[in-house]
Amino acid sequence: MLETLRHIVQEVNAAGSLDEALRIIVRRVRDAMGTQVCSVYLRDRGGERFIFRATEGLNQDQVGVASLGPGEGLVGTVAEREEPLNLDNAPAHPNFRFFPDIGEEPFHAFLGVPIIHQRKVLGVLVVQQADRRRFDEGEEAFLVTMSAQLAAVIAHARVTGSFDPDSKDDSAAARVSGVPGAPGIAIGTAVVVSPVADLYAVPRKTITDRRAELHAFRTALRRVREDIQQVADNLGGQLSPEDHALFDVYLGILDDSKLGREVVTLIKEGQWAQGALSQVMIEHIRHFERMEHSYLKERAVDVKDLGTRMLAHLQAEDKQVKTYPAQAVLVGEELTASSLGEIPREQLAGLISVRGSGNSHVAILARAMGIPTVMGAVDLPYTRLEGRQVVVDGYNGAVHLNPRPEVLQRFEAVLDSDRELSRDLESLRDLPCETLDGHRLPLFVNTGLTADVVRSLEQGAEGVGLYRTEVPFLLRDRFPSEEEQRQIYRSQLEAFAPRPVIMRTLDIGGDKALPYFPIEEDNPFLGWRGIRVTLDHPEIFLSQVRAMLKANAGLNNLSIMLPMICNVAELDEALQLIQRSHQEILQEGIETELPLIGVMVEVPSAVYQARELARRVDFLSVGSNDLTQYLLAVDRNNARVADLYHAMHPAVLHALVAVADAAMREGKRVSICGELAGDPAGAVLLMAMGYEVLSMNATSLPRVKNALRNITLAEARALLAEVLQMERAETIQERMVTFLSDHGMQRYIHKPVD
């Protein structure tokens, strides 16, 4: 059964549309289980009905016609209960509903299992038989396993199936979840960026000049044939007859008139050559991959290689200057920083990346540039989006494809409100962040790029609470030298002088990997990262600290912060290395002060040892993003569990209170540099806890300043005392929404739009 399961999932994955995927499921499951009927019911877009979408064994004319509501009939009962229903005589069940036209009359045995994806019931998978019998445990287990395996495939196919490139149906709207990359709303036209010569990433486009596309395809075909023949000729004397036969296989595939005919047919139907080639080649690759015989299966590799070669030739011919729409939303499987430079900044409205996280280099750059971004949108049918209207919800990490008019109207209202708010907040730039009862709270920024500097100063930043030194490392193909680092750090320190700049030592690992220093681990977030890497490689740590100290000479606005400290032993070792670096600098004749040194509190052990850590350093700074995900065991960059990531979870708030209390008891300054600090509601609670500096991205700074200037410290403390008694993150969130609304700050509330 395991092998059967694997083959079915493989076939469904290869389906070109949702309907095809459903047809494969019902046919293959019926055959595998030896039943007379297999059907699939899927929940409609409104979530109100379960539509009869595919069947083997019942009336095909009723597909897309028959439907049931939640709790209605046996299918509705399975969906409502979210558990299997196994009956030997279905018509005798009190919830049975007879459909006269569907053709169920002869069948008594019934087994239905829910299809659940990310806690939502997508549909019901049903098998039926004429015999009056209960399906045995093995059969039930197989169908449950099949349903679980197919849930994600159906969810993805459902989104993908909504977008027929030739369809103008306005109902083809969908919402795809990802993770927030950079805050804000963008409404624009999708521009798909495809990597060089990747058959699976070619966007679909329609063309009018079919003759030119046919010529381009035939030229690419001829050139690849010449390439293969040339390679064979060059190696002719070194190859055995058996080896030479492999090149004959390649040439035979190229000469296959069926393959070429299929591509030509698609081009004549209006597809561009690259898209037609991609579609045909992928179909042939999947055909070979499904074959049982190992020799034939290996031919998939040959077809893929040839297809990639032809695509490379087509791309080389297609180097004309590209024009972009006025509001372009860049979409790709894995966007890079270099891809941002392809579009003029004034035309770039937003970014969507299928892969990547909020800590990806492109997300960091997007935040610096103020470009709304969604990362990790794994279910996005990105190759089909060229020219489509999309909405990027960077606040909630969601993408709306071909949004309905009412949804678009709501987002346009949010966008207008954001613009109006930005204009209103410009006057706050030179005003202090001070509450109505006179409490002063400095607001710093998180930086990592040169682009951050101007934007941060324009927003009235009073200093840098987190300078990510790993960003310059990510931009290179090797470790930067000590002198290169000194120049980078000096420019940051000079730009903000005399304002303080807190530089975090190299923090790589987790989702921040250097291409020239790969760290391959099964569980990177619990592995070799942060201070662990640099203590194991003191040469990297010493060089970086020396560069920082040299850069600080004559400015004296540097502080150094150590990431991912888990215990006092790590801290003591790092402090010794910093002292050693300082002594070496002094011996070189460079007069520079030993800067303030702090610890990032990012892991639970640091929360419990906060007082011990504080005694050894000058300040503590909470990295609330990592602390939250470690406390809750939730990877915030994983779209499947991102909704479990609650920065206002009671456990997180109590941990933050504990850190602030520990620092204050030791007479040390305490700050925070996570996303919670940039949330106006979170900033209110952090101020009440006693945090002395809040550090955030530059975009959030005016909003936080305005929020804190409109309340009193006494109000914030009363609110904190209230929420610390609450047991659920949702309850706390609701109370914070009420608090902001009561103080006239409804515009800071960004709820998801469905």
BADREN-481224 format. One record per residue (C-alpha): residue in three letters; x negated, z, y. Coordinates in steps of 0.001 Angstrom, whole numbers, padded with zeros to 6 digits, always signed. Layout:
! BADREN-481224
ALAXZY/...
! end
This chain:
! BADREN-481224
MET+000000+000000+000000/LEU-002887+000732+002373/GLU-004178-002820+002044/THR-000652-004173+002576/LEU-000290-002021+005669/ARG-003582-003317+007054/HIS-002560-006944+006512/ILE+000828-006484+008192/VAL-000703-004802+011252/GLN-003320-007568+011399/GLU-000641-010265+011367/VAL+001456-008521+013996/ASN-001598-008118+016234/ALA-002140-011865+016011/ALA+001438-012676+017043/GLY+001794-014723+020194/SER+005004-013073+021384/LEU+007252-010075+020815/ASP+009838-012112+018904/GLU+007171-013503+016590/ALA+005787-009981+016032/LEU+009254-008680+015111/ARG+009880-011584+012722/ILE+006588-010849+010961/ILE+007452-007152+010687/VAL+010877-007602+009077/ARG+009681-010311+006688/ARG+006509-008544+005544/VAL+008037-005048+005289/ARG+010963-006363+003223/ASP+008561-008129+000877/ALA+006188-005162+000632/MET+008967-002670-000204/GLY+010965-005045-002398/THR+014181-004359-000500/GLN+016957-006789+000318/VAL+017130-006081+004058/CYS+014698-005125+006807/SER+015769-005013+010460/VAL+014405-003857+013793/TYR+016465-002439+016661/LEU+014741-002071+020050/ARG+015808-000016+023048/ASP+016780-002195+026003/ARG+015059-002002+029401/GLY+017685+000348+030772/GLY+017265+002673+027799/GLU+021023+002733+027152/ARG+021387+000529+024035/PHE+019492-000293+020865/ILE+019585-004071+020430/PHE+019584-005756+017015/ARG+016369-007767+017583/ALA+015162-009081+014195/THR+016286-009129+010566/GLU+015608-010440+007106/GLY+018743-010179+004967/LEU+021485-009776+007574/ASN+023292-012264+009836/GLN+020717-013948+012106/ASP+023495-015006+014505/GLN+023936-011373+015528/VAL+020277-010989+016608/GLY+020276-010143+020292/VAL+024070-009661+020229/ALA+024840-006489+018244/SER+023822-003143+019764/LEU+024370+000608+019503/GLY+024000+003506+021926/PRO+021963+006670+021269/GLY+023826+008726+018653/GLU+026084+005782+017789/GLY+026043+004641+014170/LEU+023188+005377+011777/VAL+020622+003582+013944/GLY+021683+005569+017008/THR+021503+008779+014953/VAL+017913+008047+013897/ALA+016967+007354+017514/GLU+018687+010469+018834/ARG+017223+012806+016204/GLU+013796+011110+016316/GLU+013423+011529+012529/PRO+013989+009443+009370/LEU+017416+009132+007765/ASN+017458+008369+004008/LEU+020891+007763+002421/ASP+022044+006561-000998/ASN+025519+005651+000306/ALA+025364+004791+004012/PRO+029112+003975+004475/ALA+029975+007555+003420/HIS+027950+009102+006261/PRO+030166+010412+009102/ASN+028107+008517+011725/PHE+028302+005178+009921/ARG+029716+002391+012102/PHE+030899-000852+010564/PHE+029945-004121+012282/PRO+032188-006883+010859/ASP+029834-009767+011701/ILE+026415-008330+010900/GLY+026726-008673+007105/GLU+026019-005089+005980/GLU+029011-004798+003620/PRO+027113-005221+000314/PHE+024416-002646+001125/HIS+024603+001070+000397/ALA+021044+002441+000374/PHE+019758+003006+003925/LEU+016406+004201+005265/GLY+015818+004234+009017/VAL+012764+005576+010849/PRO+012224+005842+014610/ILE+009545+003754+016334/ILE+007945+006173+018808/HIS+005210+005396+021339/GLN+003888+007986+023809/ARG+006854+010276+023072/LYS+009419+007578+023798/VAL+011680+006083+021129/LEU+011164+002325+021367/GLY+013456+001447+018509/VAL+014373+001930+014857/LEU+012969+000237+011742/VAL+015540-000060+008917/VAL+015485-001131+005255/GLN+018636-001500+003131/GLN+019553-002206-000483/ALA+022752-002870-002439/ASP+022007-000249-005116/ARG+023251+003272-004453/ARG+019956+005133-004450/ARG+017785+007215-002165/PHE+014453+005620-001323/ASP+011700+007686-002942/GLU+009085+009738-001068/GLY+006454+007016-001370/GLU+008754+004393+000141/GLU+009789+006702+002965/ALA+006160+007621+003663/PHE+005222+003923+003755/LEU+007960+003073+006269/VAL+007084+006084+008468/THR+003410+005073+008398/MET+004311+001466+009146/SER+006448+002553+012090/ALA+003655+004719+013518/GLN+001115+001913+013135/LEU+003380-000670+014713/ALA+004593+001464+017640/ALA+001618+000700+019899/VAL+001610-002944+018802/ILE+005303-003304+019645/ALA+004836-001511+022970/HIS+002053-003906+023907/ALA+003906-006962+022579/ARG+007006-005874+024459/VAL+005145-005903+027761/THR+003312-009110+026886/GLY+006499-010749+025680/SER+008116-010157+029056/PHE+005831-012719+030630/ASP+006362-016272+029582/PRO+004209-018293+032015/ASP+006983-020860+032364/SER+009762-018325+032846/LYS+011277-017689+036256/ASP+013528-014903+034937/ASP+013575-012067+037484/SER+014489-009605+034727/ALA+010985-009973+033266/ALA+009840-006787+034973/ALA+007658-004144+033380/ARG+005803-000941+034198/VAL+002374-000422+032612/SER+000730+002990+032687/GLY-002965+003509+033409/VAL-004966+006176+035231/PRO-005392+006528+039006/GLY-008583+004892+040242/ALA-008118+005045+044017/PRO-005025+006286+045886/GLY-002601+004064+047740/ILE-000020+001326+047205/ALA-000811-002405+047080/ILE+001706-005233+046820/GLY+000239-008655+046229/THR-000487-011657+044034/ALA-002512-011259+040838/VAL-005876-013019+040702/VAL-007298-012822+037174/VAL-011051-012478+036796/SER-012233-013625+033388/PRO-015730-013010+032053/VAL-017946-015971+031308/ALA-017072-017790+028078/ASP-014676-015220+026618/LEU-011926-017004+024721/TYR-009736-013889+024735/ALA-009876-013407+028519/VAL-008888-016871+029765/PRO-005911-016632+032138/ARG-002958-018953+031666/LYS-002504-021553+034412/THR-000392-024636+034856/ILE-001866-027794+036351/THR-000617-031075+037785/ASP-003722-033260+037280/ARG-003499-033586+033507/ARG-005854-036565+033454/ALA-008687-034553+035017/GLU-008174-031700+032533/LEU-008166-034086+029571/HIS-011379-035621+030824/ALA-012960-032177+031221/PHE-011986-031192+027658/ARG-013300-034405+026087/THR-016534-034107+028062/ALA-017015-030503+026863/LEU-016296-031575+023285/ARG-018890-034356+023489/ARG-021535-032065+024997/VAL-021072-029352+022379/ARG-021341-031985+019646/GLU-024593-033163+021263/ASP-025853-029562+021507/ILE-025207-028891+017819/GLN-026780-032185+016764/GLN-029823-031466+018951/VAL-030305-028022+017391/ALA-029984-029520+013911/ASP-032510-032241+014742/ASN-034986-029751+016262/LEU-034866-027597+013133/GLY-034624-030532+010754/GLY-038031-030079+009150/GLN-037565-026332+008702/LEU-034142-026407+007043/SER-033252-026749+003391/PRO-030416-029123+002492/GLU-028133-026048+002077/ASP-029028-024789+005568/HIS-028533-028217+007074/ALA-025060-028292+005536/LEU-024051-025446+007863/PHE-024549-027731+010864/ASP-022465-030334+009090/VAL-019698-027707+008860/TYR-019946-027162+012639/LEU-019763-030879+013332/GLY-016876-031180+010890/ILE-014894-028555+012810/LEU-015570-030431+016053/ASP-014480-033689+014476/ASP-011259-032108+013176/SER-008659-034360+014758/LYS-005943-031709+014298/LEU-007790-029169+016451/GLY-008452-031659+019230/ARG-004898-032964+019069/GLU-003481-029457+019557/VAL-005594-028893+022670/VAL-004680-032307+024089/THR-000973-031664+023446/LEU-001072-028383+025397/ILE-002915-030039+028293/LYS-000316-032822+028402/GLU+002359-030106+028543/GLY+000734-028787+031731/GLN-001813-026174+030624/TRP-005292-026281+032084/ALA-008076-027218+029661/GLN-009613-023733+029422/GLY-006267-022123+028602/ALA-005332-024790+026068/LEU-008707-024493+024342/SER-008452-020698+024273/GLN-004946-020722+022771/VAL-005776-023223+020031/MET-009113-021657+019115/ILE-007658-018141+018899/GLU-004878-019384+016607/HIS-007452-021015+014297/ILE-009721-017941+014397/ARG-006823-015685+013390/HIS-005788-018138+010687/PHE-009240-017946+009076/GLU-009482-014159+009556/ARG-006274-013650+007548/MET-007598-015608+004559/GLU-008485-013645+001434/HIS-011462-015778+000356/SER-014657-014430+001934/TYR-016200-017886+002489/LEU-013130-019163+004355/LYS-012866-015884+006259/GLU-016407-016381+007591/ARG-015370-019712+009096/ALA-013628-017710+011824/VAL-017073-016890+013216/ASP-017972-020584+013330/VAL-014735-021526+015102/LYS-015220-018737+017640/ASP-018793-019823+018348/LEU-017772-023426+018890/GLY-014840-022434+021060/THR-017096-020239+023182/ARG-019584-023087+023586/MET-016865-025493+024722/LEU-015434-022913+027096/ALA-018858-022382+028663/HIS-019117-026132+029349/LEU-015606-026174+030847/GLN-016423-023215+033085/ALA-019635-024857+034217/GLU-017599-027886+035333/ASP-015048-025678+037110/LYS-017239-024226+039862/GLN-015238-025380+042850/VAL-014728-023004+045759/LYS-011784-020774+044942/THR-009064-019970+047449/TYR-007405-016564+047345/PRO-003943-015446+048425/ALA-003580-013324+051562/GLN-002826-010157+049544/ALA-004920-010607+046408/VAL-004810-008048+043594/LEU-007887-008476+041430/VAL-007090-008106+037713/GLY-009513-008106+034800/GLU-010330-006628+031420/GLU-013206-004625+032884/LEU-013776-005133+036589/THR-017277-004648+037949/ALA-018595-003899+041413/SER-019919-007439+041707/SER-016440-008900+041126/LEU-015216-007155+044298/GLY-017586-009278+046333/GLU-015876-012483+045225/ILE-012873-011929+047515/PRO-013108-011435+051298/ARG-012317-007784+052079/GLU-009443-008661+054422/GLN-007686-010482+051544/LEU-008300-007837+048862/ALA-005199-005634+048523/GLY-005725-003855+045198/LEU-007509-003648+041849/ILE-006308-003369+038238/SER-008697-002947+035306/VAL-007592-002894+031663/ARG-010625-000815+030727/GLY-012578+001815+032601/SER-011855+005221+034072/GLY-011525+007011+037377/ASN-015266+007604+037254/SER-016121+003937+036690/HIS-018428+002434+039282/VAL-015720+000054+040467/ALA-013286+002981+040954/ILE-015876+004910+042983/LEU-016443+001847+045133/ALA-012682+001288+045513/ARG-012202+004843+046771/ALA-015023+004337+049260/MET-013418+001128+050517/GLY-009859+002473+050485/ILE-008564-000090+047953/PRO-005610+001122+045801/THR-006746+000935+042178/VAL-005421+001516+038661/MET-007857+001797+035752/GLY-007341+001936+031983/ALA-004106-000119+031933/VAL-004605-000852+028228/ASP-001196-002460+027641/LEU-001553-004897+030533/PRO-001051-008565+029502/TYR-003627-009507+032107/THR-004359-013069+031000/ARG-000727-013999+031773/LEU-000597-012560+035280/GLU-002290-015266+037359/GLY-000163-015874+040442/ARG+002404-013201+039545/GLN+003605-010569+041995/VAL+002322-007092+041114/VAL+002483-003611+042600/VAL-000497-001267+042257/ASP+000510+002413+042389/GLY-002855+004124+042805/TYR-001207+007500+043348/ASN+000363+007644+039888/GLY-001842+005210+037944/ALA+000889+002625+037288/VAL+001208-001150+037543/HIS+004575-002825+038146/LEU+004715-006425+036992/ASN+007169-008825+038609/PRO+009027-005832+040128/ARG+012782-005922+040589/PRO+013983-006215+044220/GLU+015053-002568+044434/VAL+011708-001366+043037/LEU+009799-003626+045413/GLN+011868-002314+048314/ARG+010972+001294+047448/PHE+007261+000476+047290/GLU+007408-001429+050571/ALA+008913+001686+052132/VAL+006063+003833+050734/LEU+003499+001329+052005/ASP+005069+001299+055478/SER+005136+005094+055462/ASP+001449+005233+054479/ARG+000511+002874+057311/GLU+002558+004831+059829/LEU+001041+008076+058584/SER-002498+006690+058935/ARG-001766+005731+062538/ASP-000286+009161+063250/LEU-003295+010936+061754/GLU-005936+009028+063741/SER-005556+011521+066586/LEU-006652+014357+064268/ARG-010173+013001+063774/ASP-011923+015269+066295/LEU-009627+018274+065868/PRO-010644+021166+063602/CYS-008848+021977+060379/GLU-007261+025210+061545/THR-003992+026842+060477/LEU-001290+027947+062880/ASP-002564+031538+062616/GLY-006171+030577+063409/HIS-007799+030321+059955/ARG-010603+027714+060010/LEU-011336+025680+056863/PRO-014076+022997+056882/LEU-013204+019689+055171/PHE-016041+017764+053517/VAL-016134+014415+051728/ASN-017281+013209+048327/THR-019673+010242+048630/GLY-022008+008120+046567/LEU-022271+004794+048353/THR-023454+003586+051721/ALA-019911+002282+052280/ASP-018687+005891+052183/VAL-020679+006943+055259/VAL-018850+005049+058011/ARG-015425+005712+056494/SER-016175+009438+056114/LEU-017349+009862+059697/GLU-014362+007879+060983/GLN-012059+010336+059228/GLY-013738+013356+060834/ALA-015695+014702+057850/GLU-017621+017893+058635/GLY-020133+017397+055859/VAL-020645+016120+052313/GLY-019442+018445+049568/LEU-020551+016152+046767/TYR-023049+013305+046953/ARG-023074+011597+043551/THR-026730+010748+043029/GLU-025924+008892+039801/VAL-024333+006025+041739/PRO-027681+004518+042887/PHE-028837+004848+039261/LEU-025747+002932+038080/LEU-026482+000109+040524/ARG-029881-000665+039016/ASP-031230-002065+035790/ARG-033908+000663+035609/PHE-034527+004192+036835/PRO-035194+004129+040604/SER-038671+005298+041553/GLU-039229+008552+043428/GLU-039854+006638+046658/GLU-036713+004506+046197/GLN-034716+007685+045681/ARG-036286+009316+048738/GLN-035220+006401+050933/ILE-031646+006487+049586/TYR-031315+010238+050060/ARG-032941+010119+053495/SER-030375+007566+054713/GLN-027520+009825+053563/LEU-029014+012949+055130/GLU-029742+011156+058415/ALA-026255+009607+058574/PHE-024567+013007+058418/ALA-027197+015165+060179/PRO-026867+017877+061324/ARG-023822+018199+059051/PRO-024633+019637+055599/VAL-025012+017321+052608/ILE-024708+018740+049080/MET-026453+016474+046568/ARG-025609+016820+042906/THR-028511+016184+040543/LEU-028122+013303+038101/ASP-024859+013612+036177/ILE-024726+010950+033471/GLY-023057+010935+030089/GLY-019350+011166+029357/ASP-017872+008078+031007/LYS-020923+007493+033226/ALA-023463+005599+031149/LEU-026573+003901+032500/PRO-026968+000396+031021/TYR-030720+000925+030622/PHE-030382+004467+029195/PRO-027533+004208+026668/ILE-026067+007392+025216/GLU-024071+006599+022078/GLU-021984+009558+020896/ASP-018715+010100+019047/ASN-017569+012645+021620/PRO-019505+011996+024837/PHE-017610+014505+027003/LEU-018745+017311+024707/GLY-022174+015844+024153/TRP-025357+015044+025989/ARG-024409+014922+029646/GLY-025149+016424+033050/ILE-027847+019080+033194/ARG-028430+018793+029432/VAL-029873+015308+029861/THR-032132+016166+032796/LEU-033428+019394+031249/ASP-034297+017433+028101/HIS-036023+014901+030383/PRO-037735+017057+033019/GLU-039651+014029+034288/ILE-036334+012572+035540/PHE-035223+015881+037043/LEU-038542+016651+038755/SER-038808+013166+040255/GLN-035280+013400+041648/VAL-035698+016869+043124/ARG-039030+015904+044695/ALA-037350+012852+046280/MET-034582+015077+047677/LEU-037024+017604+049123/LYS-039124+014881+050741/ALA-036010+013240+052192/ASN-034974+016576+053710/ALA-038217+017047+055680/GLY-037440+017579+059354/LEU-033656+017438+058824/ASN-032973+020569+056782/ASN-029339+019728+056049/LEU-029775+019365+052257/SER-028232+021529+049545/ILE-028773+020886+045834/MET-026036+021323+043243/LEU-026491+021481+039452/PRO-023798+019872+037241/MET-022325+020979+033905/ILE-024032+024386+033798/CYS-022746+026240+030723/ASN-024913+029357+030662/VAL-027482+031341+032656/ALA-030384+030070+030513/GLU-029773+026481+031669/LEU-029540+027644+035265/ASP-032748+029691+035072/GLU-034630+026718+033620/ALA-033339+024362+036319/LEU-034220+026840+039103/GLN-037779+027091+037776/LEU-038137+023300+037895/ILE-036806+023204+041475/GLN-039282+025913+042527/ARG-042081+023955+040840/SER-041087+020752+042678/HIS-041061+022601+045994/GLN-044532+024012+045442/GLU-045846+020546+044546/ILE-044383+019093+047766/LEU-045964+021841+049857/GLN-049340+021224+048165/GLU-049043+017566+049175/GLY-048876+018718+052782/ILE-045185+017967+053330/GLU-043482+020772+055224/THR-039944+021161+053957/GLU-037724+024154+053366/LEU-036342+025124+049984/PRO-032678+024133+050358/LEU-029625+026097+049352/ILE-028943+025740+045638/GLY-025551+025893+043971/VAL-023844+025518+040620/MET-020890+023313+039730/VAL-018286+025269+037799/GLU-016853+022627+035470/VAL-016602+024209+032027/PRO-014678+027291+030832/SER-017835+029243+030000/ALA-018937+028968+033649/VAL-015588+030422+034736/TYR-016174+033512+032595/GLN-019798+033829+033736/ALA-019142+032941+037376/ARG-020468+036275+038715/GLU-023678+036025+036689/LEU-024209+032467+037893/ALA-023390+033348+041509/ARG-026066+036088+041554/ARG-028747+033492+040903/VAL-027727+030857+043476/ASP-026504+030445+047044/PHE-023050+029015+046346/LEU-020561+027956+043679/SER-018616+024698+043780/VAL-015776+023964+041370/GLY-015552+020490+039865/SER-011814+020736+039246/ASN-011458+017343+037514/ASP-013730+018212+034591/LEU-012679+021878+034568/THR-009031+020851+034208/GLN-009663+018455+031347/TYR-011848+020959+029496/LEU-009341+023791+029954/LEU-006427+021636+028806/ALA-008337+019544+026218/VAL-007014+016396+027928/ASP-009082+013318+028731/ARG-007641+012329+032113/ASN-009006+008789+031650/ASN-006985+008271+028473/ALA-003623+006746+029427/ARG-002060+008073+026200/VAL-002505+011713+027224/ALA-002915+011380+030995/ASP+000571+012810+031571/LEU-000647+016106+030015/TYR-003330+016418+032698/HIS-001892+018868+035227/ALA-004215+020045+037988/MET-001603+022725+038786/HIS-001306+023999+035224/PRO-001030+027825+035353/ALA-004239+028196+033330/VAL-006133+025996+035804/LEU-004833+027909+038827/HIS-005741+031274+037294/ALA-009231+029955+036469/LEU-009681+028791+040067/VAL-008631+032225+041341/ALA-011135+033858+038996/VAL-014023+031700+040269/ALA-013163+032354+043919/ASP-012958+036115+043268/ALA-016300+036109+041426/ALA-018075+034322+044273/MET-016594+036604+046904/ARG-017573+039723+044920/GLU-021168+038486+044923/GLY-021001+037586+048621/LYS-021537+033872+047912/ARG-019792+030846+049369/VAL-017322+029028+047128/SER-016111+025439+047532/ILE-014290+022825+045474/CYS-014899+019071+045172/GLY-012232+017756+042790/GLU-009091+015697+043321/LEU-007033+018877+043742/ALA-008819+019500+047045/GLY-007573+016126+048335/ASP-003952+016867+047453/PRO-002181+018494+050438/ALA-000231+020779+048083/GLY-003370+021718+046177/ALA-005278+022336+049414/VAL-002656+024898+050493/LEU-003167+026897+047285/LEU-006972+026606+047378/MET-007086+027914+050948/ALA-004955+030883+049868/MET-007336+031582+046962/GLY-010247+031928+049383/TYR-012091+028638+048964/GLU-014279+028187+052035/VAL-014866+024422+051866/LEU-012660+021659+050456/SER-014350+018355+049594/MET-012416+015157+048866/ASN-012446+011376+049241/ALA-012312+010194+052852/THR-008816+008706+052505/SER-007313+012111+051712/LEU-009017+014034+054512/PRO-006552+013372+057389/ARG-003564+014233+055195/VAL-005064+017533+054084/LYS-006061+018399+057648/ASN-002565+017707+058931/ALA-000952+019742+056135/LEU-003112+022802+056770/ARG-002651+022582+060545/ASN+001114+022858+060054/ILE+001203+026119+058073/THR-000161+029657+058344/LEU-002616+031339+056005/ALA-000022+034060+055465/GLU+002505+031471+054233/ALA-000071+029965+051886/ARG-000925+033379+050397/ALA+002737+034219+049856/LEU+003220+030842+048138/LEU+000167+031412+045907/ALA+001448+034834+044831/GLU+004749+033174+043915/VAL+003338+030273+041880/LEU+000875+032501+039993/GLN+003907+034121+038391/MET+005164+030771+037098/GLU+004587+029653+033504/ARG+004987+025860+033670/ALA+003059+023201+035592/GLU+006291+021302+036258/THR+007869+024371+037879/ILE+004814+024855+040094/GLN+004865+021180+041064/GLU+008541+021372+041988/ARG+007902+024466+044142/MET+005051+022709+045947/VAL+007276+019693+046659/THR+009884+022029+048145/PHE+007231+023786+050243/LEU+005899+020524+051685/SER+009415+019253+052362/ASP+010370+022495+054122/HIS+007362+022025+056415/GLY+008183+018410+057269/MET+005564+016852+054984/GLN+007756+014742+052686/ARG+005467+011761+053265/TYR+002715+013438+051217/ILE+004861+013455+048083/HIS+004249+010431+045842/LYS+006578+010484+042868/PRO+006392+007758+040196/VAL+008750+004807+040729/ASP+010515+003519+037594/
! end
